[in-house]
């Protein structure tokens, strides 16, 4: 399946993004816990921790450079890179801090153990691990109680249908609510019951922290169970992400491990700060915990279900991708360890964003897809699906832009004089990206609304009815409205993007107005065409599908542009006519038409009998199922139109819907001809009569002479 192949391709991206985000959050946790929360901090540790603060390091570097500049003459270093030297200095400070943390880690561990032992003794000697185990058991009991109470709820979810979009959304919401309540019962039973008692500060923080980590792990596992459904009885029945059952089980388990280990690591780093560990020591522990995350990510990639054939080429390609992802994970972890957070963020966003967008689109399409009964033969997107899919995509991209802006220390809404041109350009590009995403979302919604309305007008209704006229008018105006709105959205997006890049759009708009006036004077015909077309459409002079004639141009209206109309002649030729050249328009497809017919009979024919025959034929055609829906008034004879040279000219007429008169006319003439022959009414035939008068002898002599010449010619052919 193409969709499954696509999801298999983006799964490593998603897991890479998850791992990178976890590693990043761990580093943020370290940075945010820079100030130990120990009730008994030591001044020496505070003083040492100050030198690990980037602001203090930057200040010391500036003071050192200023003192050096005052005492030493300047040295020309044209190849020096300030950003690289700054990074090298920060890396040396960071590495020296980690080396010092390795040496001081045993003493800090002993000091933290002493602080913890004080609270343990105050609590009667009960270890925190036993408290965690006991209250986990209480939480499991509360969770089992909710499981037993919600038996009816679970039974309904097991039988819930997933055929239509509404049924899938309701069933998914019910499963998400049940999973949240299921984990909430565990949290209330464990953390809630624990907080009902009085505990020493350190023990309370430690037990609550690890219980909270367990709640996060169970919540993540429950959510992955809902979205991936690895235990679904039917393939894809309860699965939001359209992947195979083996892949769902694999990724649900590994993603749960990643989230659980991250929660455990975050709590551990926070508790180390409470116990008085220095920032370098906590960083050292964070990097060690990050190694476990790295191992989980690499194992998940190498053991993931491939879904490929057993061919050697497929195995080689899969192995190469596994090695690439392994190198990527290791590189991201190393960037985090060395403190290159800007490159770290760029690597995470570049790998995570495409996979997250593709995975989101596939999941939304899977949830909001139409069933076979709902589809009408046209796979058109709904407004809800466009808003959800494009909205989530816009949110992901905007989040990535904000993430990169914070990592690169770029303020999207502020601009200072100290900003370099490159920094201003980057800020403008990021802001322009957000603007384009918003405009794209708005245009997608408008486009879907117009396309769906056009799709509803494809069905042909009763000819001549008010609904049919409304349908043709919509098919005429909606494409023009769509093109106009597209131009408007593009113009607004370009102007706002240029403004975000720092371009003054006021003079640009004024200049565009002046240029527009100049172009208007120089292209008066084009302007005349556009304005004439607007008034033709406002007057509802013609619509798509109608047959019109204007001067020497006639044909069926096929389409419009801003300045011309396309007419298809009934013989196949296409006319592209500017609106200004149309002039008076003869519309032959509105309301009704009267077709005139004439027939000539001999002077000795019975006129009354002919009238009755024509009337009878008109009534028969009026009652014919083929012509009844399109005939307004039956065929009838209007009388003798004129006395011709060869006979009497009879005129007939019939009223039909536009375009339907030709078929009825051919049938009526055929029936009249047959009926007249059966009733002895002769159709007049043009004749020529030659009369000689008194010159009969001359005519006879001429005839004899002509006969003699013909005989001589026959006797002598040569």
C-alpha positions in Angstrom: 0.0 0.0 0.0 1.5 3.4 -0.9 0.2 5.0 2.3 1.8 2.3 4.5 5.1 2.7 2.6 5.0 6.4 3.2 4.4 6.0 6.9 7.2 3.5 7.2 9.5 6.0 5.6 8.6 8.8 8.1 8.6 6.6 11.2 12.3 6.9 11.7 12.0 10.7 11.4 9.3 10.8 14.1 11.3 8.6 16.5 14.4 10.7 15.8 12.4 13.9 16.6 11.1 12.3 19.8 14.6 11.3 20.9 16.1 14.7 20.0 13.3 16.5 21.8 13.8 14.4 24.9 17.5 15.0 25.0 16.9 18.7 24.5 14.3 18.9 27.3 16.8 17.1 29.5 19.3 19.8 28.9 16.7 22.5 29.5 15.9 20.8 32.8 19.5 21.0 33.7 19.7 24.7 32.8 16.5 25.6 34.6 17.7 23.9 37.8 20.9 25.9 38.0 20.1 27.1 41.6 20.1 24.2 44.1 17.0 24.0 46.1 18.7 22.3 49.1 17.6 23.7 52.4 21.3 23.7 53.5 23.4 24.9 50.4 27.1 25.5 50.8 28.7 28.8 49.7 31.6 27.1 48.1 29.3 25.1 45.7 27.4 28.3 44.9 30.6 30.1 44.1 31.7 27.2 41.8 28.3 27.1 40.2 28.5 30.7 39.3 31.4 30.1 36.9 29.2 27.7 34.9 26.6 30.4 34.3 26.9 31.5 30.6 26.2 35.1 31.5 29.1 35.1 34.1 31.4 33.5 31.6 30.5 36.1 28.9 31.1 38.9 31.4 34.5 37.6 32.4 35.5 37.1 28.8 34.5 40.7 28.0 36.5 42.0 31.0 39.5 40.0 30.0 39.4 41.2 26.5 39.0 44.8 27.6 42.0 44.6 30.0 44.1 42.9 27.3 43.2 45.6 24.8 44.3 48.3 27.2 47.7 46.7 28.0 48.7 45.2 24.7 48.8 46.6 21.2 46.2 45.4 18.7 47.2 42.4 16.6 45.7 41.9 13.2 43.8 38.6 12.9 41.9 38.8 9.7 41.0 35.1 9.8 39.6 35.0 13.3 36.0 33.9 13.7 34.4 35.5 16.8 31.6 33.0 16.9 34.0 30.0 16.7 36.3 31.5 19.4 33.3 32.1 21.6 32.1 28.5 21.2 35.6 27.2 21.8 35.9 29.2 25.0 32.5 28.0 26.2 33.4 24.4 25.3 36.6 24.6 27.3 34.7 25.9 30.3 32.1 23.3 29.9 34.6 20.5 29.6 36.6 21.7 32.6 33.4 21.8 34.6 32.6 18.2 33.7 36.1 17.0 34.6 35.8 18.8 37.9 32.3 17.2 38.4 33.8 13.7 37.9 36.3 14.4 40.7 33.9 16.0 43.1 31.0 13.6 42.3 31.7 11.1 45.2 31.8 13.9 47.8 28.7 15.5 46.4 27.0 12.1 46.5 27.9 11.6 50.1 26.7 15.1 51.0 23.4 14.5 49.2 23.0 11.1 50.9 23.5 12.8 54.2 20.7 15.3 53.5 18.4 12.5 52.4 19.3 10.4 55.5 18.2 13.2 57.8 14.7 13.1 56.3 14.7 9.3 56.4 15.5 9.4 60.1 12.8 12.0 60.7 10.4 9.7 58.9 11.1 6.7 61.1 13.7 5.1 58.8 11.3 4.3 55.9 13.2 4.4 52.6 11.6 6.4 49.7 11.7 3.4 47.4 9.4 1.4 49.7 7.0 4.4 49.8 7.0 4.6 46.0 6.3 0.9 45.7 3.5 1.1 48.4 1.7 4.0 46.8 2.1 2.5 43.3 0.2 -0.5 44.6 -2.5 1.8 45.9 -2.7 3.5 42.5 -3.0 0.2 40.8 -5.8 -0.8 43.1 -7.6 2.5 42.3 -7.0 1.8 38.6 -8.4 -1.7 38.9 -11.5 -0.3 40.6 -12.1 2.1 37.7 -11.6 -0.8 35.3 -14.3 -2.8 37.0 -16.7 0.2 37.2 -16.2 1.1 33.5 -17.0 -2.4 32.2 -20.0 -1.1 30.3 -18.0 1.7 28.8 -15.3 -0.7 27.6 -18.0 -3.0 26.1 -19.5 -0.1 24.2 -16.1 0.9 22.8 -15.4 -2.6 21.7 -18.6 -2.7 19.6 -18.4 0.9 18.4 -18.6 1.2 14.6 -15.9 3.0 12.6 -17.5 3.2 9.2 -18.3 6.9 8.9 -16.3 10.0 9.9 -18.7 10.8 12.7 -18.5 7.3 14.1 -14.7 7.4 14.0 -14.5 10.8 15.7 -16.9 9.8 18.5 -15.2 6.4 19.1 -11.8 8.0 19.2 -13.0 10.8 21.6 -14.5 8.1 23.9 -11.3 6.0 23.9 -9.2 9.1 24.7 -11.5 10.1 27.5 -11.5 6.6 28.9 -7.6 6.4 28.8 -7.4 9.8 30.5 -9.8 8.7 33.3 -7.9 5.4 33.6 -4.6 7.1 34.2 -6.2 9.7 36.4 -7.5 7.0 38.7 -4.0 5.8 39.1 -2.7 9.3 39.8 -5.4 10.0 42.4 -4.8 6.7 44.1 -1.0 7.1 44.3 -0.1 10.8 44.4 -3.4 12.0 45.9 -3.4 9.4 48.6 0.3 10.1 49.4 -0.3 13.9 49.8 -3.0 13.2 52.4 -0.2 12.6 54.9 2.6 14.8 56.3 6.1 13.9 55.1 9.6 15.4 55.4 10.3 17.9 52.5 13.0 15.9 50.6 11.1 12.6 50.9 7.8 14.2 49.8 9.5 15.8 46.8 11.2 12.5 45.9 8.2 10.3 46.2 5.9 12.7 44.4 8.4 13.2 41.7 8.8 9.5 40.9 5.1 8.8 41.2 4.6 11.7 38.7 7.1 10.1 36.4 5.2 6.8 36.6 1.9 8.6 35.8 3.5 10.3 32.8 4.8 6.9 31.6 1.3 5.3 31.9 -0.4 8.2 30.3 2.0 8.0 27.3 1.4 4.3 27.0 -2.3 4.8 27.1 -2.2 7.4 24.4 0.0 5.3 22.2 -2.4 2.4 22.8 -5.3 4.6 21.5 -3.5 6.0 18.4 -1.5 3.0 17.4 -3.9 0.2 18.7 -1.3 -2.6 18.6 -3.9 -5.1 19.9 -6.7 -4.4 17.5 -8.6 -7.5 16.5 -9.1 -6.3 13.0 -6.3 -4.7 10.9 -6.6 -0.9 11.3 -10.0 -1.0 13.0 -9.1 1.2 16.0 -5.8 2.5 14.6 -5.5 6.2 13.9 -2.0 6.0 12.4 -2.3 3.8 9.2 0.5 1.3 9.8 0.6 -2.5 10.2 -0.1 -4.3 13.4 3.6 -5.3 13.9 4.8 -1.8 13.4 2.1 -0.5 15.8 3.2 -2.8 18.5 6.9 -2.1 18.0 6.5 1.7 18.1 4.0 1.8 20.9 6.3 0.0 23.2 9.5 1.9 22.2 7.9 5.3 22.4 6.4 4.5 25.8 9.9 3.5 27.0 11.3 6.8 25.7 8.7 9.0 27.4 9.0 7.0 30.6 12.8 7.2 30.8 12.7 10.9 30.0 10.2 11.5 32.9 12.5 9.4 35.2 15.5 11.4 34.1 13.8 14.8 34.5 12.7 14.0 38.0 16.2 12.6 38.9 18.0 15.8 37.7 15.5 17.9 39.6 16.0 15.9 42.8 19.8 16.2 42.5 19.4 19.9 42.6 17.4 19.6 45.7 20.1 17.4 47.3 22.7 20.1 46.6 24.5 18.7 43.5 26.3 21.3 41.4 25.3 22.1 37.9 28.3 20.2 36.3 27.5 17.2 38.4 23.8 17.3 37.3 24.9 17.7 33.7 27.1 14.7 34.0 24.2 12.6 35.2 21.9 14.0 32.5 24.4 13.0 29.8 24.6 9.5 31.3 20.8 9.2 31.3 20.8 10.5 27.7 22.9 7.6 26.7 20.1 5.3 27.7 17.7 7.3 25.5 20.3 7.0 22.7 20.4 3.2 23.1 16.6 3.0 23.1 16.3 5.0 19.9 19.0 3.0 18.1 17.5 -0.3 19.1 14.0 0.9 18.0 15.4 1.8 14.5 17.4 -1.4 14.0 14.6 -3.7 15.2 11.7 -2.0 13.5 9.5 -4.0 11.1 10.6 -3.2 7.6 7.5 -4.3 5.7 9.8 -5.0 2.7 10.3 -8.1 0.6 13.1 -10.6 1.4 15.2 -9.4 -1.6 18.8 -8.7 -1.0 18.4 -5.1 -2.4 15.7 -4.3 0.2 17.8 -5.6 3.0 20.8 -3.6 1.9 18.7 -0.4 1.6 17.2 -1.0 5.0 20.6 -1.6 6.6 21.9 1.6 5.0 19.0 3.7 6.4 19.5 2.1 9.8 23.2 3.2 9.8 22.3 6.7 8.7 19.8 7.0 11.6 22.3 5.7 14.0 24.9 8.2 12.9 22.2 10.9 13.2 21.3 10.0 16.8 24.9 9.8 17.9 25.6 13.2 16.3 22.6 14.8 18.0 23.7 13.4 21.3 27.2 14.7 20.8 25.9 18.1 19.9 23.9 18.2 23.1 26.9 17.0 25.2 29.4 19.6 23.8 26.8 22.4 24.2 26.3 23.2 20.5 22.6 23.9 21.1 22.1 25.9 17.9 23.2 23.1 15.7 21.3 20.7 17.9 18.1 22.6 17.4 18.6 22.9 13.6 19.4 19.1 13.3 16.3 18.2 15.4 13.9 20.5 13.4 15.2 19.4 10.0 14.7 15.8 10.8 11.5 16.0 12.9 9.4 18.5 10.9 9.0 16.6 7.6 8.2 13.4 9.4 5.7 15.0 11.8 3.9 16.7 8.9 3.7 13.5 6.8 2.5 11.5 9.8 -0.1 14.1 10.7 -1.5 14.2 7.2 -1.8 10.5 7.0 -3.5 10.2 10.3 -6.0 13.0 9.6 -6.8 11.5 6.2 -7.3 8.1 7.9 -9.7 9.5 10.5 -11.7 11.8 8.2 -11.8 9.6 5.1 -15.2 8.9 3.6 -16.8 5.5 3.6 -18.0 3.8 0.4 -21.6 4.8 1.2 -20.6 8.4 1.8 -18.6 8.9 -1.4 -20.3 10.1 -4.5 -17.6 9.1 -6.9 -15.5 12.3 -6.3 -12.9 12.3 -3.6 -13.2 15.9 -2.5 -11.7 17.2 0.7 -14.0 18.6 3.4 -13.6 21.9 5.2 -13.0 20.1 8.5 -10.2 17.9 7.0 -8.5 20.9 5.5 -8.7 23.0 8.6 -7.5 20.1 10.8 -4.7 18.9 8.5 -3.5 22.4 7.4 -4.0 23.8 10.9 -1.9 21.1 12.5 0.8 21.5 9.8 0.8 25.3 10.3 1.1 24.8 14.1 4.0 22.4 13.7 5.9 24.7 11.3 5.1 27.8 13.5 6.3 25.8 16.6 9.5 24.9 14.7 10.1 28.5 13.7 9.6 29.7 17.3 11.9 27.0 18.5 14.6 27.9 16.1 14.1 31.6 16.9 14.7 30.9 20.6 17.6 28.7 19.9 19.3 31.2 17.6 18.4 34.1 20.1 16.2 35.9 17.5 13.4 38.0 18.7 10.7 37.8 16.0 8.8 40.9 17.1 11.7 43.2 18.0 14.4 44.8 16.0 17.3 46.7 17.4 20.0 48.8 15.8 22.7 46.4 16.8 21.2 43.6 14.7 23.4 42.5 11.8 21.9 42.4 8.3 22.1 38.6 8.4 20.1 38.5 11.7 17.5 40.8 10.3 17.2 38.6 7.2 16.8 35.5 9.2 14.1 37.2 11.4 12.3 38.4 8.3 12.4 34.9 6.7 11.0 33.3 9.9 8.2 35.9 10.2 7.5 35.6 6.5 7.1 31.8 6.9 4.5 32.3 9.6 2.6 34.8 7.4 2.6 32.5 4.4 1.4 29.6 6.5 -1.6 31.6 7.7 -2.4 32.8 4.2 -2.1 29.2 2.9 -4.5 28.0 5.5 -7.1 30.6 4.7 -6.7 30.0 0.9 -7.0 26.3 1.4 -10.3 26.7 3.2 -11.7 29.1 0.6 -10.6 26.8 -2.2 -12.2 23.8 -0.7 -15.5 25.6 -0.2 -15.5 26.8 -3.8 -14.5 23.4 -5.2 -17.2 21.6 -3.2 -19.8 24.1 -4.4 -18.6 23.5 -8.0 -18.8 19.8 -7.4 -22.4 20.1 -6.3 -23.3 21.9 -9.6 -22.1 19.0 -11.7 -25.4 17.2 -11.7 -27.7 18.3 -14.4 -31.2 19.3 -13.1 -34.5 19.8 -14.9 -34.0 21.8 -18.0 -35.4 25.3 -17.7 -36.1 25.1 -14.0 -35.0 27.8 -11.6 -32.5 25.5 -9.9 -30.9 24.7 -13.3 -30.5 28.4 -14.0 -29.0 28.9 -10.6 -26.6 26.0 -11.2 -25.4 27.4 -14.5 -24.9 30.8 -13.0 -22.8 29.4 -10.1 -20.7 27.4 -12.6 -20.1 30.7 -14.4 -19.2 32.9 -11.5 -17.4 30.6 -9.0 -14.3 30.0 -11.2 -13.9 33.7 -11.7 -14.3 34.3 -7.9 -11.7 31.6 -7.2 -9.2 33.2 -9.5 -9.9 36.6 -8.1 -9.4 35.4 -4.5 -6.2 33.6 -5.4 -4.7 36.7 -6.9 -5.9 38.7 -3.8 -4.3 36.1 -1.3 -1.1 36.0 -3.3 -0.8 39.8 -3.4 -1.5 40.1 0.4 0.9 37.4 1.2 3.7 38.9 -0.9 3.1 42.4 0.6 3.1 41.1 4.2 6.2 38.9 3.6 8.1 41.8 2.1 7.1 43.9 5.1 8.4 41.3 7.5 11.7 41.3 5.6 12.0 45.0 6.3 11.0 46.3 2.9 9.0 49.5 3.0 5.8 48.5 1.2 4.2 52.0 1.4 6.3 53.4 -1.5 5.9 50.0 -3.3 2.1 50.3 -3.1 2.2 53.9 -4.2 4.5 53.0 -7.1 2.3 50.1 -8.1 -0.7 52.5 -8.2 1.2 54.9 -10.4 2.4 52.1 -12.7 -1.2 50.7 -12.7 -2.5 54.1 -13.9 0.2 54.3 -16.6 -0.6 50.8 -17.7 -4.3 51.6 -17.7 -3.7 54.5 -20.1 -1.4 52.5 -22.3 -3.7 49.4 -22.4 -7.1 50.9 -22.7 -8.4 48.0 -24.7 -7.5 45.5 -22.0 -9.1 47.7 -19.3 -12.2 48.0 -21.5 -12.3 44.3 -21.9 -12.1 43.7 -18.2 -14.8 46.3 -17.3 -17.1 45.1 -20.1 -16.8 41.5 -18.8 -17.7 42.6 -15.3 -20.9 44.3 -16.6 -21.8 41.3 -18.8 -21.6 39.1 -15.7 -23.5 41.5 -13.5 -26.2 41.7 -16.1 -26.3 37.9 -16.3 -26.0 38.1 -20.1 -24.7 34.6 -20.6 -23.6 31.6 -18.6 -21.4 28.6 -19.1 -23.1 26.1 -21.4 -25.4 28.6 -23.1 -25.5 29.2 -26.9 -25.1 32.8 -27.8 -24.5 34.9 -31.0 -22.8 38.3 -31.3 -22.2 39.6 -34.7 -20.4 37.0 -36.7 -19.5 35.0 -33.5 -21.7 32.3 -32.2 -21.3 29.1 -30.2 -21.6 27.5 -26.8 -20.0 29.4 -23.9 -17.2 27.2 -22.5 -15.3 29.4 -20.1 -14.2 32.9 -19.2 -11.1 34.8 -18.4 -10.7 38.3 -17.1 -10.8 39.8 -20.6 -12.3 37.3 -23.0 -14.9 34.6 -23.5 -14.4 31.2 -25.2 -17.1 30.1 -27.6 -17.4 26.7 -29.1 -19.1 26.7 -32.6 -21.4 23.8 -33.3 -19.0 22.7 -36.0 -16.2 22.5 -33.6 -14.3 25.8 -34.1 -13.4 27.8 -31.0 -13.7 31.6 -30.8 -11.8 33.6 -28.3 -13.6 36.9 -28.2 -12.7 39.9 -26.1 -15.6 41.3 -24.1 -15.3 44.7 -25.6 -15.9 43.2 -29.1 -19.1 41.4 -28.2 -21.6 44.3 -28.4 -25.2 43.2 -28.4 -25.5 39.5 -27.4 -28.2 37.2 -28.7 -28.7 34.5 -26.0 -30.4 31.4 -27.6 -30.6 29.4 -24.4 -32.9 31.3 -22.1 -36.4 30.3 -21.1 -38.0 29.1 -24.4 -37.8 29.3 -28.2 -40.3 29.2 -31.0 -39.4 27.2 -34.1 -41.0 28.2 -37.4 -41.6 25.6 -40.1 -43.0 25.9 -43.7 -44.3 23.3 -46.2 -45.7 23.8 -49.7 -48.6 21.7 -51.0 -50.3 21.7 -54.4 -53.2 24.1 -55.2 -55.7 21.3 -55.5 -55.0 19.9 -51.9 -57.5 19.9 -49.1 -56.3 22.6 -46.7 -58.7 21.6 -43.8 -57.5 18.0 -44.0 -53.9 19.1 -44.0 -54.6 21.3 -40.9 -56.2 18.4 -39.0 -53.3 16.1 -39.9 -50.7 18.6 -38.6 -52.7 19.2 -35.4 -52.9 15.5 -34.8 -49.2 15.0 -35.3 -48.5 17.9 -32.9 -50.6 16.3 -30.2 -48.9 13.0 -30.7 -45.4 14.6 -30.3 -46.6 16.6 -27.3 -47.6 13.3 -25.5 -44.5 11.4 -26.6 -42.3 10.7 -23.5 -39.2 11.7 -25.5 -40.5 15.2 -26.3 -43.0 15.9 -23.5 -40.5 17.3 -20.9 -39.0 19.7 -23.5 -42.2 20.8 -25.3 -44.0 23.9 -24.0 -46.7 24.3 -26.7 -47.6 21.6 -29.3 -47.0 21.8 -33.0 -49.9 23.6 -34.9 -50.6 25.1 -38.2 -50.9 28.9 -38.4 -52.5 28.9 -41.8 -51.5 29.8 -45.4 -48.5 32.0 -45.4 -48.5 32.8 -49.1 -49.6 31.7 -52.6 -46.4 30.4 -54.2 -45.4 29.8 -57.8 -45.8 26.0 -57.4 -48.3 25.7 -54.5 -49.7 26.9 -51.2 -47.1 27.7 -48.5 -48.3 26.5 -45.1 -46.6 27.9 -41.9 -46.4 26.0 -38.6 -44.8 26.7 -35.2 -43.9 24.9 -32.0 -42.6 26.2 -28.6 -39.9 24.2 -26.8 -37.0 24.6 -24.4 -33.9 26.2 -25.8 -31.8 23.7 -27.8 -34.5 21.1 -28.0 -36.4 22.3 -31.1 -34.1 20.7 -33.7 -34.8 17.1 -32.8 -38.6 17.8 -32.6 -38.5 19.6 -36.0 -36.9 16.7 -37.8 -39.4 14.2 -36.3 -42.4 16.4 -37.1 -41.4 16.9 -40.8 -40.9 13.2 -41.3 -44.3 12.4 -39.8 -46.0 15.1 -41.9 -44.5 13.8 -45.1 -45.6 10.3 -44.3 -49.1 11.4 -43.3 -49.6 13.5 -46.4 -48.6 10.7 -48.7 -51.1 8.4 -46.9 -53.9 10.9 -47.2 -53.4 12.0 -50.8 -52.0 15.4 -50.1 -49.3 16.1 -52.6 -46.3 18.3 -51.8 -45.7 20.9 -54.5 -42.8 20.5 -56.9 -41.4 23.4 -58.8 -42.3 23.2 -62.6 -41.5 25.3 -65.8 -44.1 25.7 -68.5 -43.2 27.0 -72.0 -46.0 28.5 -74.2 -45.5 29.6 -77.9 -48.8 31.5 -78.7 -49.1 32.6 -82.4 -45.6 31.5 -83.3 -46.4 27.8 -83.1 -45.3 27.2 -86.7 -41.9 28.8 -86.0 -41.5 26.7 -82.9 -42.4 23.5 -84.9 -39.9 24.4 -87.6 -37.2 25.0 -85.1 -37.9 21.7 -83.5 -37.6 19.9 -86.9 -34.3 21.6 -87.6 -33.0 20.6 -84.2 -34.1 17.0 -84.8 -32.3 16.9 -88.2 -29.1 18.3 -86.7 -29.1 15.6 -84.0 -29.6 12.8 -86.6 -26.7 14.1 -88.7 -24.5 14.2 -85.7 -25.4 10.6 -84.8 -24.7 9.4 -88.4 -21.3 11.1 -88.5 -19.7 10.8 -85.0 -16.3 11.8 -86.3 
